[in-house]
Amino acid sequence: MRIKVKPFAMARSIVGQSELEIDLPEGATVKDAFDLISARFPKLSQIKSMQFSVNLEYSNPAATLHDGDELALIPPVSGG
């Protein structure tokens, strides 16, 4: 299956693009997708408290993904 990945903020800086597509086996989870992306961009795994959204709804790492899903990588936001 193929999903779209949209990294935001610091994650976008690490990935270097606003969107990418990845192929995963059927039954893959959000964590599986993040592990695959982190293997390609190791600095992503250094971001603490990464949040995930699947199809515009917050999701947990154990959630199962489906073909055509959109996974957003949302690092913590700071500033003031």
C-alpha positions, 0 to 999 in steps of 0.5 A: 500500500502507498501512503502520503506523509506530511512532515511539519515544522522541525520534521519538515526541515529534516525531511527537506520537503513538504510531502513524500509517499512511501510504500508499506505492507498491508497491516502496517501501523503508524509506528511502522511508517515512522520507523521506515521514514526515520531510517531514511532521515535518522534525525527524526527519531531524535524529536521527542514527543512526536505526534501523529495524525492520520487523515486529519485526526490525531492518532496513536502509533499502534493505529493501522494504516490503509492504502491512500492514508495521509500521515502527518508528523507533528513535532512539539511546538515551542516559542512565544 
